[in-house]
Amino acid sequence: MNQGVIATRYAKALIKYVREIPDGDVVCRQVMTLEKALDEVLQLRMLVENPAGVSAEQKLSLMQASLGGTMDPSLEKFVCLVLDNGREKLFRQIFHGFVDMYFRSKGILRARLVSSVPSAKLEEALTGMVKKQTGCDVVIETSVDPELIGGFVFTVDDIRFDASVAGQLDTLRRQFIQNNKRII
């Protein structure tokens, strides 16, 4: 079975469960923290996703440590369910899907802004533009990538807007190659 389908099913199950408890926002914040830790800390990801060699209890302890030692009991039950079913390789996909679904259920869009230099004005302008177009609140995750040379790359939902100098140079390069193939 497709791992994306399986991860989506788990994410939907967690959404359904979280709607039934009063502290859904706490679970969402903790899931976001775990998602970020698994994305950024390669050693943690390798230990958690390792199907053998590391026990489920140790994986749970590592994830609890990523949260400062305390995991919401509802999230802990869910993490144990995923571990018991041997689906630890899907944690990042499950967590990402859950956060997206949770935000959508609250009328919030999740966006990502990568810019060549930090810019609060740009972030504010993009947030206002998306909110005006969709009527939804926006949570923007920002990062800086000097390799963009200038400009930014903005992603919201499945839409990617590349206004970077590096992106424009790459487009020119591809057009140049395409045009020169016709000449030869």
Contacts in CASP RR format, 6 or more apart in sequence:
PFRMAT RR
TARGET T0000
AUTHOR 0000-0000-0000
METHOD contacts of the structure
MODEL  1
MNQGVIATRYAKALIKYVREIPDGDVVCRQVMTLEKALDEVLQLRMLVEN
PAGVSAEQKLSLMQASLGGTMDPSLEKFVCLVLDNGREKLFRQIFHGFVD
MYFRSKGILRARLVSSVPSAKLEEALTGMVKKQTGCDVVIETSVDPELIG
GFVFTVDDIRFDASVAGQLDTLRRQFIQNNKRII
3 89 0 8 1.000
3 90 0 8 1.000
3 93 0 8 1.000
4 90 0 8 1.000
4 93 0 8 1.000
6 87 0 8 1.000
6 90 0 8 1.000
7 90 0 8 1.000
7 93 0 8 1.000
7 94 0 8 1.000
7 97 0 8 1.000
8 97 0 8 1.000
10 82 0 8 1.000
10 87 0 8 1.000
10 90 0 8 1.000
10 94 0 8 1.000
11 93 0 8 1.000
11 94 0 8 1.000
11 95 0 8 1.000
11 96 0 8 1.000
11 97 0 8 1.000
11 98 0 8 1.000
11 101 0 8 1.000
12 101 0 8 1.000
13 78 0 8 1.000
14 27 0 8 1.000
14 31 0 8 1.000
14 78 0 8 1.000
14 94 0 8 1.000
14 98 0 8 1.000
15 98 0 8 1.000
15 101 0 8 1.000
15 102 0 8 1.000
15 105 0 8 1.000
17 74 0 8 1.000
17 78 0 8 1.000
18 24 0 8 1.000
18 27 0 8 1.000
18 28 0 8 1.000
18 74 0 8 1.000
18 102 0 8 1.000
19 105 0 8 1.000
21 27 0 8 1.000
21 74 0 8 1.000
23 72 0 8 1.000
23 74 0 8 1.000
24 74 0 8 1.000
24 102 0 8 1.000
26 72 0 8 1.000
27 72 0 8 1.000
27 74 0 8 1.000
27 75 0 8 1.000
28 98 0 8 1.000
28 99 0 8 1.000
28 102 0 8 1.000
28 103 0 8 1.000
30 67 0 8 1.000
30 71 0 8 1.000
30 72 0 8 1.000
30 75 0 8 1.000
31 75 0 8 1.000
31 95 0 8 1.000
31 98 0 8 1.000
31 99 0 8 1.000
31 102 0 8 1.000
32 95 0 8 1.000
32 99 0 8 1.000
33 66 0 8 1.000
33 67 0 8 1.000
34 63 0 8 1.000
34 66 0 8 1.000
34 67 0 8 1.000
34 91 0 8 1.000
34 95 0 8 1.000
35 92 0 8 1.000
35 95 0 8 1.000
35 96 0 8 1.000
35 99 0 8 1.000
37 44 0 8 1.000
37 66 0 8 1.000
38 44 0 8 1.000
38 45 0 8 1.000
38 48 0 8 1.000
38 91 0 8 1.000
38 92 0 8 1.000
38 95 0 8 1.000
39 45 0 8 1.000
39 92 0 8 1.000
41 66 0 8 1.000
44 62 0 8 1.000
44 66 0 8 1.000
45 92 0 8 1.000
47 54 0 8 1.000
47 58 0 8 1.000
47 59 0 8 1.000
47 62 0 8 1.000
48 54 0 8 1.000
48 59 0 8 1.000
48 62 0 8 1.000
48 63 0 8 1.000
48 88 0 8 1.000
48 91 0 8 1.000
49 88 0 8 1.000
49 89 0 8 1.000
49 91 0 8 1.000
50 88 0 8 1.000
51 86 0 8 1.000
51 88 0 8 1.000
51 89 0 8 1.000
56 80 0 8 1.000
56 83 0 8 1.000
56 84 0 8 1.000
59 83 0 8 1.000
59 88 0 8 1.000
60 71 0 8 1.000
60 76 0 8 1.000
60 79 0 8 1.000
60 80 0 8 1.000
60 83 0 8 1.000
63 71 0 8 1.000
63 79 0 8 1.000
64 70 0 8 1.000
64 71 0 8 1.000
64 76 0 8 1.000
71 79 0 8 1.000
82 88 0 8 1.000
82 90 0 8 1.000
82 91 0 8 1.000
82 94 0 8 1.000
87 94 0 8 1.000
99 110 0 8 1.000
100 110 0 8 1.000
103 109 0 8 1.000
103 110 0 8 1.000
103 139 0 8 1.000
107 136 0 8 1.000
107 137 0 8 1.000
108 136 0 8 1.000
108 137 0 8 1.000
108 138 0 8 1.000
108 139 0 8 1.000
109 130 0 8 1.000
109 134 0 8 1.000
109 136 0 8 1.000
109 137 0 8 1.000
109 138 0 8 1.000
109 139 0 8 1.000
109 156 0 8 1.000
109 157 0 8 1.000
110 138 0 8 1.000
110 139 0 8 1.000
110 141 0 8 1.000
110 156 0 8 1.000
111 126 0 8 1.000
111 127 0 8 1.000
111 130 0 8 1.000
111 138 0 8 1.000
111 139 0 8 1.000
111 140 0 8 1.000
111 141 0 8 1.000
111 154 0 8 1.000
111 155 0 8 1.000
111 156 0 8 1.000
112 140 0 8 1.000
112 141 0 8 1.000
112 142 0 8 1.000
112 143 0 8 1.000
112 154 0 8 1.000
112 155 0 8 1.000
112 156 0 8 1.000
113 122 0 8 1.000
113 123 0 8 1.000
113 126 0 8 1.000
113 140 0 8 1.000
113 141 0 8 1.000
113 142 0 8 1.000
113 143 0 8 1.000
113 152 0 8 1.000
113 153 0 8 1.000
113 154 0 8 1.000
113 155 0 8 1.000
114 142 0 8 1.000
114 143 0 8 1.000
114 144 0 8 1.000
114 145 0 8 1.000
114 148 0 8 1.000
114 152 0 8 1.000
114 153 0 8 1.000
114 154 0 8 1.000
115 122 0 8 1.000
115 142 0 8 1.000
115 143 0 8 1.000
115 144 0 8 1.000
115 145 0 8 1.000
115 148 0 8 1.000
115 150 0 8 1.000
115 151 0 8 1.000
115 152 0 8 1.000
115 153 0 8 1.000
116 144 0 8 1.000
116 145 0 8 1.000
116 146 0 8 1.000
116 148 0 8 1.000
116 149 0 8 1.000
116 150 0 8 1.000
116 151 0 8 1.000
116 152 0 8 1.000
116 164 0 8 1.000
116 165 0 8 1.000
117 144 0 8 1.000
117 146 0 8 1.000
117 150 0 8 1.000
118 142 0 8 1.000
118 144 0 8 1.000
119 152 0 8 1.000
122 152 0 8 1.000
123 140 0 8 1.000
123 142 0 8 1.000
126 138 0 8 1.000
126 140 0 8 1.000
126 154 0 8 1.000
127 138 0 8 1.000
127 140 0 8 1.000
128 138 0 8 1.000
130 136 0 8 1.000
130 138 0 8 1.000
130 156 0 8 1.000
131 137 0 8 1.000
131 138 0 8 1.000
138 156 0 8 1.000
147 166 0 8 1.000
148 164 0 8 1.000
148 165 0 8 1.000
148 166 0 8 1.000
148 167 0 8 1.000
149 164 0 8 1.000
149 165 0 8 1.000
149 166 0 8 1.000
149 169 0 8 1.000
150 164 0 8 1.000
150 165 0 8 1.000
150 166 0 8 1.000
151 163 0 8 1.000
151 164 0 8 1.000
151 165 0 8 1.000
152 163 0 8 1.000
152 164 0 8 1.000
153 160 0 8 1.000
153 161 0 8 1.000
153 162 0 8 1.000
153 163 0 8 1.000
153 164 0 8 1.000
154 160 0 8 1.000
154 161 0 8 1.000
154 163 0 8 1.000
155 161 0 8 1.000
END
